[in-house]
Amino acid sequence: MIKRAMAGFGRFFSKRRSNESSAGSPADGLSVWQRWSREGELSAPPALVPSADYLRVVAAIGIVVYHAVGEPAEYIGSTALGIFLLLSFQQLAQPISLKVFLLRRSLRLVLPWVGWWFIYAAARVWMERGFDRLLSRDSIWAVLDWPALHLWYLPFIVVTTAAMLSIRPFVRKVPLGWRWGIGGLVGLLLMTMVPLAASIVPSKPILVYSVPSAGFGLAYSYALRYKGEGRRRRFIAVSVAMAISALIAWWAGLADHVAVAYLLGAVIILFCTVPMQRSVWVMRLSVLTLGVYLAHPLCFRVADKFSVYFGLTPDVTLLVRILGGLFGAALLTYLMRRTPYLRAIV
């Protein structure tokens, strides 16, 4: 009798559990918000999806072209930089603590900055025959990027990443399925404050303009951990939030090229949701992109000397500058990565 009663209770509860387990299906009447918070399993985030390899390479090319051409390619450069930043912040969803980042991961950014700071400082001191320009700096940010303006990127990534990781304990209280939305909200709020902040800190607007990418990059990083249609829908939702916030900030006085960069970036970043096979060659080029970013102004100087020596026309000089910046920096990065000690700064 007792055994039959226990068996009956077992069958009853097993059936009840099976019914409850099927209650999470899309057809159970849950609202779209409940389904979005439950949908899919958040697995360990990939270090870099195959499609992001292509984006990094294209973004690096866009930055080099902008620095070679100047203002006529301003929209290209701003958009490329925006993509570069979003891809950098996509790594924030990985399980890493602030302590581990500061003690180990930050060296991946600090060592290149220190190494290239001295390289460009030596070149600039030799060209200007002294340290007067360095000693006259009136801002810590100006000292950080004094030898070459593009070096601002590395300390900016370190500081903003550390800031985002410092609030991770609070984010953990948010349901895992909605953290991508929190990142998007942070980016949206930061974007709407950019016009005011840029007017307060007019000397370093590029830093202010880049801050919202940290929030949106974090949102994309959590969305990236979903698969298939779940990833695509979340990417679209974050892109819509970024585009709307860019339009609002544009109306409030955001610089045209920055607003366009965020609007185009909101569309281009959706390429991360396109399923594709990894290309070995594109992956290898992607590994060189940080070195290309850091080394290309140095290659510009060599290309300019070459053009002056041979008396090239302005159009040919520009072409030599672009090709020298791209292929020269890529070759230099490749050689440095194969050299002990130097590989740490690329």
Disulfide bonds with the S-S distance in Angstrom:
none
